[in-house]
Amino acid sequence: MNTGDLPFRIHGLDHVVLRARDQDALVRFYCDVLGCTVEKRQDAIGLVQLRAGASLIDIVAVDGKLGRLGGAAPGREGHNLDHLCLRIAPFDLDALRAHLRSHGVTLGDYGSRYGAEGEGPSLYLHDAEGNMIELKGPPGPV
């Protein structure tokens, strides 16, 4: 596909929006476990925006003004997202596993997977609402 004719160029992921039954628990997970920071709160509409490197993760309370527009809450059979992938560095698997386990996080599959920068280490886990997260390291052998 020739993208030379496009009037724009994608620079990266701007933000991901997650709908939450328990917004506070999800904000704590992304801040305490993954190191995001609260960038902006819009409590009147039920939105908290978290800084994740150069991108944002928006957490929308399903019972808030904005969240009610999106329908039913995410649940066991119907998530609003397959997974989000966060590029991290360094990728020290032992330290990463110890940190996540200290927060009670159940770890998923680990392996080499292809991402935006090429093949490299990857670890799956779930957040406080059951959304799947992939932590992706730099390209290189696993």
ZAMI-154310 format. One record per atom (N, C-alpha, C, CB): residue number from 1; residue in three letters; x, y, z. Coordinates in Angstrom, 3 decimals, decimal comma. Glycine has a CB too. Example, Ala and Ser with C-alpha at 12.3 -4.5 7.8 and 13.67 -1.06 7.14 Angstrom:
// residues 2
REC num residuo x y z
REC 1 ALA 13,190 -5,690 7,800 $
REC 1 ALA 12,300 -4,500 7,800 $
REC 1 ALA 13,200 -3,300 7,800 $
REC 1 ALA 11,308 -4,473 9,046 $
REC 2 SER 12,850 -2,250 7,080 $
REC 2 SER 13,670 -1,060 7,140 $
REC 2 SER 12,900 0,030 7,870 $
REC 2 SER 14,084 -0,598 5,725 $
//
This chain:
// residues 142
REC num residuo x y z
REC 1 MET 0,840 -1,187 0,000 $
REC 1 MET 0,000 0,000 0,000 $
REC 1 MET 0,876 1,237 0,000 $
REC 1 MET -0,951 0,005 1,212 $
REC 2 ASN 0,567 2,175 -0,844 $
REC 2 ASN 1,329 3,416 -0,942 $
REC 2 ASN 0,693 4,469 -0,043 $
REC 2 ASN 1,396 3,914 -2,410 $
REC 3 THR 1,423 4,889 0,975 $
REC 3 THR 0,893 5,911 1,882 $
REC 3 THR 1,409 7,304 1,526 $
REC 3 THR 1,260 5,575 3,327 $
REC 4 GLY 2,166 7,414 0,439 $
REC 4 GLY 2,713 8,698 0,030 $
REC 4 GLY 1,656 9,715 -0,358 $
REC 4 GLY 3,643 8,502 -1,107 $
REC 5 ASP 0,464 9,251 -0,711 $
REC 5 ASP -0,604 10,158 -1,130 $
REC 5 ASP -1,428 10,688 0,035 $
REC 5 ASP -1,510 9,460 -2,104 $
REC 6 LEU -1,172 10,183 1,233 $
REC 6 LEU -1,955 10,626 2,385 $
REC 6 LEU -1,537 12,027 2,813 $
REC 6 LEU -1,795 9,644 3,556 $
REC 7 PRO -2,500 12,832 3,258 $
REC 7 PRO -2,163 14,182 3,709 $
REC 7 PRO -1,716 14,237 5,167 $
REC 7 PRO -3,346 15,087 3,517 $
REC 8 PHE -1,361 13,102 5,735 $
REC 8 PHE -0,931 13,039 7,130 $
REC 8 PHE -0,016 11,848 7,325 $
REC 8 PHE -2,142 12,951 8,082 $
REC 9 ARG 0,616 11,803 8,515 $
REC 9 ARG 1,480 10,692 8,895 $
REC 9 ARG 1,212 10,369 10,351 $
REC 9 ARG 2,987 11,028 8,659 $
REC 10 ILE 1,046 9,109 10,652 $
REC 10 ILE 0,805 8,712 12,038 $
REC 10 ILE 2,113 8,786 12,810 $
REC 10 ILE 0,199 7,283 12,115 $
REC 11 HIS 2,077 9,437 13,980 $
REC 11 HIS 3,263 9,581 14,818 $
REC 11 HIS 3,286 8,599 15,978 $
REC 11 HIS 3,348 10,985 15,348 $
REC 12 GLY 2,170 8,050 16,344 $
REC 12 GLY 2,129 7,110 17,463 $
REC 12 GLY 0,737 7,053 18,059 $
REC 12 GLY 3,147 7,500 18,538 $
REC 13 LEU 0,598 6,311 19,100 $
REC 13 LEU -0,669 6,158 19,796 $
REC 13 LEU -0,929 7,391 20,655 $
REC 13 LEU -0,672 4,875 20,660 $
REC 14 ASP -2,052 8,068 20,449 $
REC 14 ASP -2,390 9,241 21,241 $
REC 14 ASP -3,009 8,833 22,569 $
REC 14 ASP -3,343 10,152 20,469 $
REC 15 HIS -4,079 8,056 22,513 $
REC 15 HIS -4,710 7,609 23,747 $
REC 15 HIS -5,566 6,377 23,514 $
REC 15 HIS -5,553 8,723 24,344 $
REC 16 VAL -5,867 5,690 24,604 $
REC 16 VAL -6,779 4,559 24,644 $
REC 16 VAL -7,820 4,911 25,695 $
REC 16 VAL -6,034 3,191 24,971 $
REC 17 VAL -9,079 4,564 25,445 $
REC 17 VAL -10,149 4,840 26,393 $
REC 17 VAL -10,651 3,521 26,971 $
REC 17 VAL -11,307 5,629 25,716 $
REC 18 LEU -10,627 3,427 28,298 $
REC 18 LEU -11,137 2,248 28,998 $
REC 18 LEU -12,358 2,651 29,803 $
REC 18 LEU -10,050 1,619 29,918 $
REC 19 ARG -13,417 1,872 29,686 $
REC 19 ARG -14,630 2,112 30,458 $
REC 19 ARG -14,547 1,264 31,716 $
REC 19 ARG -15,922 1,781 29,628 $
REC 20 ALA -14,868 1,843 32,863 $
REC 20 ALA -14,647 1,170 34,144 $
REC 20 ALA -15,882 1,166 35,029 $
REC 20 ALA -13,511 1,825 34,878 $
REC 21 ARG -16,130 0,013 35,646 $
REC 21 ARG -17,163 -0,070 36,691 $
REC 21 ARG -16,650 0,596 37,963 $
REC 21 ARG -17,560 -1,554 36,973 $
REC 22 ASP -15,349 0,407 38,270 $
REC 22 ASP -14,725 0,987 39,464 $
REC 22 ASP -13,546 1,844 39,001 $
REC 22 ASP -14,254 -0,135 40,480 $
REC 23 GLN -13,831 3,092 38,701 $
REC 23 GLN -12,825 4,000 38,155 $
REC 23 GLN -11,631 4,169 39,091 $
REC 23 GLN -13,448 5,352 37,872 $
REC 24 ASP -11,885 4,316 40,397 $
REC 24 ASP -10,790 4,514 41,342 $
REC 24 ASP -9,828 3,332 41,356 $
REC 24 ASP -11,340 4,745 42,735 $
REC 25 ALA -10,364 2,104 41,324 $
REC 25 ALA -9,505 0,912 41,323 $
REC 25 ALA -8,660 0,855 40,055 $
REC 25 ALA -10,354 -0,368 41,449 $
REC 26 LEU -9,243 1,223 38,930 $
REC 26 LEU -8,495 1,189 37,675 $
REC 26 LEU -7,418 2,266 37,649 $
REC 26 LEU -9,440 1,364 36,486 $
REC 27 VAL -7,727 3,463 38,149 $
REC 27 VAL -6,727 4,531 38,227 $
REC 27 VAL -5,580 4,093 39,142 $
REC 27 VAL -7,368 5,855 38,745 $
REC 28 ARG -5,905 3,515 40,300 $
REC 28 ARG -4,846 3,027 41,213 $
REC 28 ARG -3,972 1,987 40,525 $
REC 28 ARG -5,466 2,423 42,497 $
REC 29 PHE -4,580 1,052 39,786 $
REC 29 PHE -3,809 0,015 39,096 $
REC 29 PHE -2,809 0,640 38,125 $
REC 29 PHE -4,749 -0,945 38,344 $
REC 30 TYR -3,285 1,512 37,251 $
REC 30 TYR -2,389 2,087 36,242 $
REC 30 TYR -1,331 2,999 36,858 $
REC 30 TYR -3,194 2,864 35,213 $
REC 31 CYS -1,661 3,671 37,945 $
REC 31 CYS -0,675 4,546 38,601 $
REC 31 CYS 0,266 3,757 39,510 $
REC 31 CYS -1,389 5,632 39,415 $
REC 32 ASP -0,274 2,957 40,418 $
REC 32 ASP 0,548 2,259 41,409 $
REC 32 ASP 1,326 1,081 40,826 $
REC 32 ASP -0,324 1,771 42,535 $
REC 33 VAL 0,709 0,339 39,922 $
REC 33 VAL 1,343 -0,867 39,384 $
REC 33 VAL 2,169 -0,562 38,140 $
REC 33 VAL 0,287 -1,919 39,058 $
REC 34 LEU 1,652 0,287 37,252 $
REC 34 LEU 2,339 0,514 35,974 $
REC 34 LEU 3,035 1,868 35,878 $
REC 34 LEU 1,357 0,392 34,852 $
REC 35 GLY 2,880 2,728 36,879 $
REC 35 GLY 3,643 3,975 36,903 $
REC 35 GLY 3,066 5,135 36,119 $
REC 35 GLY 4,975 3,716 36,406 $
REC 36 CYS 1,803 5,063 35,703 $
REC 36 CYS 1,174 6,208 35,050 $
REC 36 CYS 0,961 7,309 36,088 $
REC 36 CYS -0,181 5,803 34,379 $
REC 37 THR 0,682 8,502 35,617 $
REC 37 THR 0,358 9,612 36,514 $
REC 37 THR -0,945 10,254 36,045 $
REC 37 THR 1,517 10,665 36,555 $
REC 38 VAL -1,686 10,799 36,999 $
REC 38 VAL -2,920 11,497 36,653 $
REC 38 VAL -2,544 12,820 36,006 $
REC 38 VAL -3,828 11,720 37,911 $
REC 39 GLU -2,985 13,014 34,790 $
REC 39 GLU -2,705 14,249 34,067 $
REC 39 GLU -3,855 15,236 34,189 $
REC 39 GLU -2,428 13,953 32,603 $
REC 40 LYS -5,078 14,732 34,115 $
REC 40 LYS -6,231 15,625 34,143 $
REC 40 LYS -7,445 14,857 34,647 $
REC 40 LYS -6,504 16,229 32,738 $
REC 41 ARG -8,234 15,524 35,470 $
REC 41 ARG -9,490 14,949 35,957 $
REC 41 ARG -10,631 15,831 35,472 $
REC 41 ARG -9,498 14,824 37,524 $
REC 42 GLN -11,680 15,202 34,986 $
REC 42 GLN -12,894 15,912 34,608 $
REC 42 GLN -14,050 15,192 35,307 $
REC 42 GLN -13,090 15,954 33,029 $
REC 43 ASP -14,118 15,393 36,613 $
REC 43 ASP -15,079 14,675 37,440 $
REC 43 ASP -16,524 14,916 37,023 $
REC 43 ASP -14,901 15,066 38,875 $
REC 44 ALA -16,830 16,079 36,485 $
REC 44 ALA -18,210 16,388 36,079 $
REC 44 ALA -18,723 15,440 35,002 $
REC 44 ALA -18,298 17,820 35,577 $
REC 45 ILE -17,814 14,906 34,186 $
REC 45 ILE -18,238 13,961 33,144 $
REC 45 ILE -17,746 12,538 33,412 $
REC 45 ILE -17,733 14,426 31,785 $
REC 46 GLY -17,018 12,326 34,527 $
REC 46 GLY -16,560 10,988 34,881 $
REC 46 GLY -15,339 10,523 34,116 $
REC 46 GLY -17,653 10,023 34,667 $
REC 47 LEU -14,372 11,407 33,880 $
REC 47 LEU -13,181 11,088 33,091 $
REC 47 LEU -11,913 11,406 33,873 $
REC 47 LEU -13,192 11,860 31,763 $
REC 48 VAL -10,978 10,452 33,896 $
REC 48 VAL -9,641 10,673 34,434 $
REC 48 VAL -8,659 10,311 33,326 $
REC 48 VAL -9,382 9,824 35,749 $
REC 49 GLN -7,744 11,229 33,019 $
REC 49 GLN -6,765 11,004 31,963 $
REC 49 GLN -5,399 10,776 32,589 $
REC 49 GLN -6,724 12,198 30,974 $
REC 50 LEU -4,803 9,642 32,246 $
REC 50 LEU -3,516 9,238 32,800 $
REC 50 LEU -2,421 9,374 31,754 $
REC 50 LEU -3,579 7,798 33,320 $
REC 51 ARG -1,266 9,860 32,176 $
REC 51 ARG -0,102 9,958 31,305 $
REC 51 ARG 0,605 8,612 31,299 $
REC 51 ARG 0,860 11,097 31,766 $
REC 52 ALA 0,828 8,067 30,099 $
REC 52 ALA 1,562 6,818 29,902 $
REC 52 ALA 2,637 7,083 28,855 $
REC 52 ALA 0,605 5,641 29,460 $
REC 53 GLY 3,771 7,617 29,295 $
REC 53 GLY 4,818 8,005 28,348 $
REC 53 GLY 4,332 9,143 27,474 $
REC 53 GLY 5,245 6,809 27,478 $
REC 54 ALA 4,398 8,962 26,160 $
REC 54 ALA 3,944 9,994 25,229 $
REC 54 ALA 2,453 9,896 24,949 $
REC 54 ALA 4,714 9,899 23,929 $
REC 55 SER 1,779 8,918 25,534 $
REC 55 SER 0,359 8,674 25,273 $
REC 55 SER -0,479 8,861 26,529 $
REC 55 SER 0,155 7,267 24,719 $
REC 56 LEU -1,792 8,821 26,343 $
REC 56 LEU -2,731 8,902 27,457 $
REC 56 LEU -3,587 7,641 27,519 $
REC 56 LEU -3,622 10,152 27,327 $
REC 57 ILE -3,984 7,281 28,736 $
REC 57 ILE -4,997 6,261 28,957 $
REC 57 ILE -6,139 6,969 29,667 $
REC 57 ILE -4,442 5,027 29,796 $
REC 58 ASP -7,289 7,030 29,010 $
REC 58 ASP -8,461 7,686 29,580 $
REC 58 ASP -9,310 6,634 30,285 $
REC 58 ASP -9,286 8,428 28,480 $
REC 59 ILE -9,672 6,906 31,533 $
REC 59 ILE -10,512 6,002 32,310 $
REC 59 ILE -11,873 6,678 32,478 $
REC 59 ILE -9,859 5,658 33,710 $
REC 60 VAL -12,902 6,080 31,903 $
REC 60 VAL -14,252 6,632 31,927 $
REC 60 VAL -15,114 5,785 32,854 $
REC 60 VAL -14,863 6,686 30,497 $
REC 61 ALA -15,715 6,413 33,854 $
REC 61 ALA -16,628 5,722 34,762 $
REC 61 ALA -17,931 5,444 34,017 $
REC 61 ALA -16,889 6,566 36,059 $
REC 62 VAL -18,359 4,167 33,973 $
REC 62 VAL -19,562 3,823 33,211 $
REC 62 VAL -20,822 4,470 33,781 $
REC 62 VAL -19,736 2,318 33,177 $
REC 63 ASP -20,788 4,853 35,058 $
REC 63 ASP -21,964 5,487 35,649 $
REC 63 ASP -21,880 7,017 35,618 $
REC 63 ASP -22,140 5,012 37,081 $
REC 64 GLY -20,864 7,559 34,969 $
REC 64 GLY -20,719 9,010 34,834 $
REC 64 GLY -21,406 9,514 33,578 $
REC 64 GLY -19,244 9,402 34,812 $
REC 65 LYS -21,428 10,820 33,412 $
REC 65 LYS -22,099 11,450 32,266 $
REC 65 LYS -21,576 10,901 30,939 $
REC 65 LYS -21,909 12,974 32,310 $
REC 66 LEU -20,273 10,853 30,774 $
REC 66 LEU -19,669 10,347 29,547 $
REC 66 LEU -19,870 8,836 29,411 $
REC 66 LEU -18,176 10,685 29,513 $
REC 67 GLY -19,698 8,115 30,506 $
REC 67 GLY -19,811 6,661 30,474 $
REC 67 GLY -21,192 6,152 30,130 $
REC 67 GLY -19,411 6,108 31,778 $
REC 68 ARG -22,222 6,841 30,559 $
REC 68 ARG -23,600 6,418 30,247 $
REC 68 ARG -23,869 6,470 28,755 $
REC 68 ARG -24,615 7,300 30,985 $
REC 69 LEU -23,144 7,299 28,020 $
REC 69 LEU -23,322 7,384 26,568 $
REC 69 LEU -22,821 6,121 25,857 $
REC 69 LEU -22,591 8,612 26,022 $
REC 70 GLY -21,948 5,365 26,511 $
REC 70 GLY -21,339 4,198 25,882 $
REC 70 GLY -22,052 2,886 26,115 $
REC 70 GLY -19,967 4,066 26,350 $
REC 71 GLY -23,167 2,887 26,802 $
REC 71 GLY -23,920 1,655 27,003 $
REC 71 GLY -23,474 0,884 28,233 $
REC 71 GLY -23,796 0,781 25,793 $
REC 72 ALA -23,657 -0,439 28,171 $
REC 72 ALA -23,402 -1,315 29,311 $
REC 72 ALA -21,927 -1,321 29,706 $
REC 72 ALA -23,857 -2,732 28,993 $
REC 73 ALA -21,692 -1,661 30,965 $
REC 73 ALA -20,325 -1,756 31,492 $
REC 73 ALA -19,603 -2,953 30,891 $
REC 73 ALA -20,340 -1,865 33,032 $
REC 74 PRO -18,265 -2,888 30,827 $
REC 74 PRO -17,520 -4,063 30,395 $
REC 74 PRO -17,757 -5,190 31,388 $
REC 74 PRO -16,004 -3,749 30,264 $
REC 75 GLY -17,764 -6,404 30,890 $
REC 75 GLY -18,017 -7,541 31,760 $
REC 75 GLY -17,272 -8,771 31,298 $
REC 75 GLY -19,493 -7,831 31,830 $
REC 76 ARG -17,558 -9,875 31,943 $
REC 76 ARG -16,864 -11,125 31,677 $
REC 76 ARG -16,956 -11,542 30,206 $
REC 76 ARG -17,426 -12,219 32,558 $
REC 77 GLU -18,106 -11,312 29,582 $
REC 77 GLU -18,303 -11,729 28,198 $
REC 77 GLU -18,167 -10,599 27,192 $
REC 77 GLU -19,646 -12,352 28,052 $
REC 78 GLY -18,019 -9,385 27,643 $
REC 78 GLY -17,993 -8,276 26,699 $
REC 78 GLY -17,077 -7,150 27,093 $
REC 78 GLY -19,349 -7,746 26,524 $
REC 79 HIS -15,799 -7,278 26,802 $
REC 79 HIS -14,859 -6,192 27,070 $
REC 79 HIS -14,916 -5,174 25,941 $
REC 79 HIS -13,421 -6,735 27,239 $
REC 80 ASN -14,564 -3,961 26,247 $
REC 80 ASN -14,570 -2,902 25,244 $
REC 80 ASN -13,201 -2,733 24,587 $
REC 80 ASN -15,007 -1,589 25,876 $
REC 81 LEU -12,301 -3,670 24,834 $
REC 81 LEU -10,945 -3,590 24,291 $
REC 81 LEU -10,341 -4,978 24,305 $
REC 81 LEU -10,062 -2,592 25,101 $
REC 82 ASP -9,633 -5,379 23,235 $
REC 82 ASP -8,942 -6,665 23,260 $
REC 82 ASP -7,749 -6,572 24,199 $
REC 82 ASP -8,490 -7,086 21,834 $
REC 83 HIS -6,817 -5,671 23,909 $
REC 83 HIS -5,715 -5,398 24,829 $
REC 83 HIS -5,039 -4,098 24,431 $
REC 83 HIS -4,694 -6,565 24,838 $
REC 84 LEU -4,302 -3,532 25,383 $
REC 84 LEU -3,469 -2,401 25,052 $
REC 84 LEU -2,039 -2,807 25,346 $
REC 84 LEU -3,885 -1,120 25,846 $
REC 85 CYS -1,138 -2,296 24,535 $
REC 85 CYS 0,271 -2,648 24,669 $
REC 85 CYS 1,052 -1,405 25,070 $
REC 85 CYS 0,828 -3,252 23,348 $
REC 86 LEU 1,802 -1,527 26,161 $
REC 86 LEU 2,652 -0,448 26,636 $
REC 86 LEU 4,112 -0,844 26,416 $
REC 86 LEU 2,374 -0,134 28,139 $
REC 87 ARG 4,838 -0,027 25,694 $
REC 87 ARG 6,267 -0,271 25,457 $
REC 87 ARG 7,012 0,184 26,705 $
REC 87 ARG 6,789 0,486 24,164 $
REC 88 ILE 7,781 -0,721 27,302 $
REC 88 ILE 8,501 -0,387 28,526 $
REC 88 ILE 10,001 -0,614 28,352 $
REC 88 ILE 7,970 -1,217 29,702 $
REC 89 ALA 10,782 0,025 29,187 $
REC 89 ALA 12,227 -0,181 29,223 $
REC 89 ALA 12,705 0,217 30,609 $
REC 89 ALA 12,964 0,645 28,102 $
REC 90 PRO 13,607 -0,503 31,199 $
REC 90 PRO 14,142 -1,763 30,669 $
REC 90 PRO 13,126 -2,887 30,839 $
REC 90 PRO 15,469 -2,132 31,372 $
REC 91 PHE 13,419 -4,011 30,209 $
REC 91 PHE 12,553 -5,178 30,333 $
REC 91 PHE 13,343 -6,257 31,072 $
REC 91 PHE 12,058 -5,687 28,923 $
REC 92 ASP 13,329 -6,178 32,393 $
REC 92 ASP 13,991 -7,160 33,257 $
REC 92 ASP 12,886 -8,078 33,763 $
REC 92 ASP 14,792 -6,470 34,462 $
REC 93 LEU 12,780 -9,248 33,158 $
REC 93 LEU 11,652 -10,137 33,428 $
REC 93 LEU 11,529 -10,494 34,901 $
REC 93 LEU 11,785 -11,398 32,614 $
REC 94 ASP 12,618 -10,818 35,560 $
REC 94 ASP 12,547 -11,188 36,982 $
REC 94 ASP 12,054 -10,031 37,833 $
REC 94 ASP 13,916 -11,650 37,482 $
REC 95 ALA 12,590 -8,841 37,609 $
REC 95 ALA 12,173 -7,664 38,372 $
REC 95 ALA 10,714 -7,311 38,071 $
REC 95 ALA 13,088 -6,464 38,053 $
REC 96 LEU 10,334 -7,449 36,817 $
REC 96 LEU 8,967 -7,158 36,402 $
REC 96 LEU 7,977 -8,121 37,068 $
REC 96 LEU 8,847 -7,241 34,870 $
REC 97 ARG 8,296 -9,397 37,026 $
REC 97 ARG 7,419 -10,392 37,661 $
REC 97 ARG 7,303 -10,141 39,162 $
REC 97 ARG 7,948 -11,817 37,405 $
REC 98 ALA 8,413 -9,849 39,821 $
REC 98 ALA 8,394 -9,604 41,268 $
REC 98 ALA 7,529 -8,381 41,592 $
REC 98 ALA 9,834 -9,400 41,806 $
REC 99 HIS 7,693 -7,328 40,821 $
REC 99 HIS 6,908 -6,107 41,047 $
REC 99 HIS 5,419 -6,368 40,880 $
REC 99 HIS 7,353 -5,000 40,086 $
REC 100 LEU 5,053 -7,011 39,786 $
REC 100 LEU 3,633 -7,262 39,510 $
REC 100 LEU 3,026 -8,189 40,553 $
REC 100 LEU 3,457 -7,864 38,111 $
REC 101 ARG 3,740 -9,226 40,928 $
REC 101 ARG 3,230 -10,152 41,951 $
REC 101 ARG 3,069 -9,455 43,300 $
REC 101 ARG 4,170 -11,359 42,096 $
REC 102 SER 3,954 -8,498 43,604 $
REC 102 SER 3,845 -7,774 44,879 $
REC 102 SER 2,564 -6,940 44,939 $
REC 102 SER 5,069 -6,865 45,083 $
REC 103 HIS 1,977 -6,673 43,782 $
REC 103 HIS 0,706 -5,949 43,709 $
REC 103 HIS -0,472 -6,894 43,498 $
REC 103 HIS 0,750 -4,921 42,586 $
REC 104 GLY -0,226 -8,189 43,612 $
REC 104 GLY -1,299 -9,166 43,471 $
REC 104 GLY -1,756 -9,404 42,046 $
REC 104 GLY -2,453 -8,738 44,272 $
REC 105 VAL -0,941 -9,042 41,082 $
REC 105 VAL -1,296 -9,209 39,673 $
REC 105 VAL -0,996 -10,635 39,235 $
REC 105 VAL -0,531 -8,196 38,785 $
REC 106 THR -1,967 -11,275 38,601 $
REC 106 THR -1,771 -12,605 38,021 $
REC 106 THR -1,134 -12,429 36,652 $
REC 106 THR -3,123 -13,396 37,920 $
REC 107 LEU -0,024 -13,098 36,441 $
REC 107 LEU 0,719 -12,944 35,197 $
REC 107 LEU 0,206 -13,898 34,128 $
REC 107 LEU 2,205 -13,176 35,434 $
REC 108 GLY 0,252 -13,419 32,893 $
REC 108 GLY -0,146 -14,218 31,751 $
REC 108 GLY 1,063 -14,723 30,992 $
REC 108 GLY -1,044 -13,419 30,832 $
REC 109 ASP 0,869 -14,975 29,707 $
REC 109 ASP 1,910 -15,536 28,857 $
REC 109 ASP 3,075 -14,565 28,658 $
REC 109 ASP 1,325 -15,924 27,510 $
REC 110 TYR 4,276 -15,151 28,617 $
REC 110 TYR 5,496 -14,416 28,309 $
REC 110 TYR 6,083 -15,026 27,047 $
REC 110 TYR 6,523 -14,461 29,503 $
REC 111 GLY 6,634 -14,200 26,178 $
REC 111 GLY 7,279 -14,723 24,975 $
REC 111 GLY 7,779 -13,593 24,103 $
REC 111 GLY 6,317 -15,609 24,186 $
REC 112 SER 8,244 -13,978 22,935 $
REC 112 SER 8,721 -13,018 21,955 $
REC 112 SER 7,576 -12,727 20,995 $
REC 112 SER 9,983 -13,551 21,197 $
REC 113 ARG 7,276 -11,451 20,817 $
REC 113 ARG 6,172 -11,053 19,948 $
REC 113 ARG 6,580 -9,850 19,109 $
REC 113 ARG 4,909 -10,732 20,777 $
REC 114 TYR 5,926 -9,715 17,991 $
REC 114 TYR 6,202 -8,608 17,089 $
REC 114 TYR 5,383 -7,386 17,501 $
REC 114 TYR 5,893 -9,004 15,630 $
REC 115 GLY 6,031 -6,231 17,510 $
REC 115 GLY 5,358 -4,973 17,833 $
REC 115 GLY 5,843 -3,871 16,915 $
REC 115 GLY 5,594 -4,586 19,300 $
REC 116 ALA 5,541 -2,640 17,270 $
REC 116 ALA 5,844 -1,491 16,420 $
REC 116 ALA 7,333 -1,344 16,120 $
REC 116 ALA 5,340 -0,232 17,070 $
REC 117 GLU 8,183 -1,813 17,040 $
REC 117 GLU 9,636 -1,681 16,844 $
REC 117 GLU 10,287 -2,982 16,424 $
REC 117 GLU 10,290 -1,184 18,111 $
REC 118 GLY 9,506 -4,044 16,239 $
REC 118 GLY 10,055 -5,331 15,838 $
REC 118 GLY 9,810 -6,399 16,888 $
REC 118 GLY 11,536 -5,205 15,568 $
REC 119 GLU 10,453 -7,530 16,717 $
REC 119 GLU 10,312 -8,675 17,606 $
REC 119 GLU 11,042 -8,423 18,918 $
REC 119 GLU 10,842 -9,949 16,934 $
REC 120 GLY 10,377 -8,777 20,030 $
REC 120 GLY 10,998 -8,568 21,329 $
REC 120 GLY 10,186 -9,171 22,446 $
REC 120 GLY 11,198 -7,104 21,583 $
REC 121 PRO 10,672 -9,065 23,682 $
REC 121 PRO 10,001 -9,686 24,829 $
REC 121 PRO 8,659 -9,023 25,138 $
REC 121 PRO 10,901 -9,620 26,059 $
REC 122 SER 7,744 -9,857 25,628 $
REC 122 SER 6,386 -9,395 25,872 $
REC 122 SER 5,774 -10,208 27,004 $
REC 122 SER 5,525 -9,502 24,591 $
REC 123 LEU 5,046 -9,532 27,893 $
REC 123 LEU 4,383 -10,193 29,013 $
REC 123 LEU 2,951 -9,682 29,106 $
REC 123 LEU 5,150 -9,945 30,348 $
REC 124 TYR 2,011 -10,620 29,242 $
REC 124 TYR 0,599 -10,257 29,369 $
REC 124 TYR 0,155 -10,297 30,830 $
REC 124 TYR -0,275 -11,198 28,524 $
REC 125 LEU -0,827 -9,439 31,168 $
REC 125 LEU -1,452 -9,404 32,482 $
REC 125 LEU -2,812 -8,752 32,323 $
REC 125 LEU -0,569 -8,637 33,526 $
REC 126 HIS -3,583 -8,711 33,397 $
REC 126 HIS -4,891 -8,057 33,366 $
REC 126 HIS -4,945 -6,964 34,428 $
REC 126 HIS -6,029 -9,086 33,588 $
REC 127 ASP -5,658 -5,884 34,094 $
REC 127 ASP -5,815 -4,795 35,054 $
REC 127 ASP -6,976 -5,079 36,000 $
REC 127 ASP -6,035 -3,460 34,325 $
REC 128 ALA -7,318 -4,111 36,834 $
REC 128 ALA -8,330 -4,277 37,870 $
REC 128 ALA -9,742 -4,486 37,315 $
REC 128 ALA -8,322 -3,079 38,773 $
REC 129 GLU -9,972 -4,189 36,042 $
REC 129 GLU -11,284 -4,391 35,416 $
REC 129 GLU -11,272 -5,585 34,473 $
REC 129 GLU -11,713 -3,136 34,657 $
REC 130 GLY -10,152 -6,306 34,399 $
REC 130 GLY -10,070 -7,476 33,526 $
REC 130 GLY -9,588 -7,191 32,120 $
REC 130 GLY -11,387 -8,116 33,448 $
REC 131 ASN -9,195 -5,941 31,832 $
REC 131 ASN -8,648 -5,624 30,508 $
REC 131 ASN -7,259 -6,229 30,372 $
REC 131 ASN -8,595 -4,089 30,281 $
REC 132 MET -6,974 -6,805 29,203 $
REC 132 MET -5,662 -7,398 28,974 $
REC 132 MET -4,659 -6,323 28,604 $
REC 132 MET -5,730 -8,465 27,875 $
REC 133 ILE -3,471 -6,411 29,204 $
REC 133 ILE -2,368 -5,475 28,945 $
REC 133 ILE -1,166 -6,295 28,512 $
REC 133 ILE -2,032 -4,598 30,215 $
REC 134 GLU -0,473 -5,788 27,514 $
REC 134 GLU 0,786 -6,380 27,086 $
REC 134 GLU 1,894 -5,378 27,430 $
REC 134 GLU 0,770 -6,729 25,539 $
REC 135 LEU 2,885 -5,818 28,175 $
REC 135 LEU 4,064 -5,004 28,441 $
REC 135 LEU 5,124 -5,467 27,451 $
REC 135 LEU 4,559 -5,135 29,948 $
REC 136 LYS 5,606 -4,563 26,594 $
REC 136 LYS 6,491 -4,905 25,495 $
REC 136 LYS 7,839 -4,257 25,689 $
REC 136 LYS 5,890 -4,487 24,162 $
REC 137 GLY 8,889 -5,072 25,611 $
REC 137 GLY 10,245 -4,582 25,729 $
REC 137 GLY 10,827 -4,189 24,388 $
REC 137 GLY 11,111 -5,614 26,376 $
REC 138 PRO 12,085 -3,754 24,383 $
REC 138 PRO 12,735 -3,336 23,146 $
REC 138 PRO 12,983 -4,543 22,230 $
REC 138 PRO 14,065 -2,615 23,456 $
REC 139 PRO 13,184 -4,283 20,954 $
REC 139 PRO 13,456 -5,388 20,044 $
REC 139 PRO 14,734 -6,115 20,435 $
REC 139 PRO 13,557 -4,884 18,610 $
REC 140 GLY 14,715 -7,428 20,229 $
REC 140 GLY 15,875 -8,241 20,537 $
REC 140 GLY 15,460 -9,636 20,966 $
REC 140 GLY 16,710 -7,585 21,620 $
REC 141 PRO 16,447 -10,480 21,172 $
REC 141 PRO 16,148 -11,869 21,543 $
REC 141 PRO 15,552 -11,965 22,950 $
REC 141 PRO 17,418 -12,722 21,458 $
REC 142 VAL 14,752 -13,003 23,126 $
REC 142 VAL 14,115 -13,261 24,433 $
REC 142 VAL 14,938 -14,285 25,171 $
REC 142 VAL 12,640 -13,754 24,274 $
//
